[in-house]
């Protein structure tokens, strides 16, 4: 069986030399030791490291049973959460599930709410629910984060008006195991609950019930997802830069950063990779962007963005490098037929598959960008199966942790996220923020 993921560093050779890799080995070993011995910054949040093996099997079965129930009694599942509470599940669902669903075994439509404060979005989700059987999965450690808490208030009211006391049987709460507003409400009201582990931060939580319940409701194989992560956990449990593609990727990123590159652009050649790129951006952005350090995570979908942002990549500031996610075997392919009139001049593509054309667009782009001074790391995936995506998730999580430690930051906190919240609370008149409110309003005049 081929490995689900292989790193191709050929297109970095003009930018990174062999001796630079050799020089990084002590840093890699030191960071690997911090992860294994759990004595680095943020070590309370390393539960994801062994999660693919040590996950709660009883709860995993409950997740599958709850998903089966939702699939049978619901037309719509509204997933309420922000950041790591929704990005991972959305990324996996869009990566693995058919874009337009299947008629044979149609899954509930999954809508995501609570990740913004847009009234338009809120109302449109409510309108989408009208006349349909609806369930809700609310995901929040505390239950008081503004965006999901407001969304849950709205959806809870909607369900209670539609179903009365039976609304509680359509609400599933993924939250803290023992405390917090949402946990207390769930216990009091009788919602089925699933646990966000204390030692797994939000952006690393996709393989916990945070991500697993929505993914299972979408009809995807969460056993295969975990099996892929288990294989990655085994494959990357060493600090050998000659064989560990995960650590080679983290090291390449670190070398690029030290050479003055400030932006990493994750590139996909399939539209369904876009949400996975959003998950990657949160993972890297929150983990590494602190202490005035860190690569800025961006993303593009080619060939679409080649007709716009491609100009900047080719000839703009040389402050970036690309990491390409290439899927070798697409979900489905098709042949291009010959046209007798050949009015579009495309008969030279006849009898080629669309994937073959896409791959040549990929290779042509890599060669052009490297020639233009942009290093390219290529991550070649075998396919877009649940097994391969589980492997990819663990690959990114461990690479991110290693890169954070090599850069001398705590990869597992996000103190900067709180700044906007304090300002927002003050401006909205939250009790206790009166003095701050006056100061901020004076600045806005």
C-alpha angles and dihedrals in degrees: 000000000000119000111262091231135027129183117225111196096173092111094055095056094096089054106035124044129208093248090057089059089049091051091053096055096091090051091049093049092048093050091046089053091053089055096045097044092038095222102119130099111300093015090152087074101056096102090112091067095076097019096109088065103025100047119131104268095193092053090045089058090048089053090055092047092049090048091052090051092049091048090054101042104032139067092186134032114196110204111202117198145099133228112347090005092074112006095078097050092044090049094052095043093052092042097052109022124079109268094235098029125240128278093214095065108006114199123212114273108257117217124186120219136166096047095105142019097240113138090201092057092047094051093044091054090050091049090050090055096053113114093008135102106256136195128180132214108194114193121193134127093213105017091225103085102126103233099047093035091057092045091050091049089056096044094044089055090047094051094045091053091048101041107016113205090353088070089087089066090059097050120086118185123203105192148118115327096232116007147029137077096283094047091050092048091048092052092046096046100035103245116162106250137204126193132249100207115240092229098050119079121218098258090051094046104089092105091053124076086279088078103014099068097055090040091053092046087056087062096252125143107252091179089062090045091056092043090057091050090049090054091049091049088055096043095050099043095109139064097230106132090194094064109016106088091184092058092041088057093048090048094049089052090050093050091049090050092050090050091058102266108144103180134053114197114201108208129199129184094204123068091224090067092067096090091046087056088054089054090050090051092055092044094053098032097053094037101047108020102093142094087038089294139105141079116278107240115223133162141204136184115223142239085020096058093041086080091059119010091027089082091060093046091050100046111005130096112328092229098110145069131194133233110198123205103204121183109208097195112038123211090251137357139195140198124242111233128217120256114213092216096042090201092160093048092234100121088108084074094054116127091015119117120242089240090055089053091047091050092052089050087052095049093044090051094048091051092048094048094046089049087051091055101265116128115222127208110194122205107193114203120197093219145326096265124136089250093055093045091050087053091048093050093055091044091058096042094053094041089052094050092048093048091049093053092045088054093051099247136118103257093196107057131070108194093159092064091071096062098078091043093059091049092047093049091050094049091048091053101248110178112264095030098082097116093045090049092058092048093050094046090052090054091051095054 
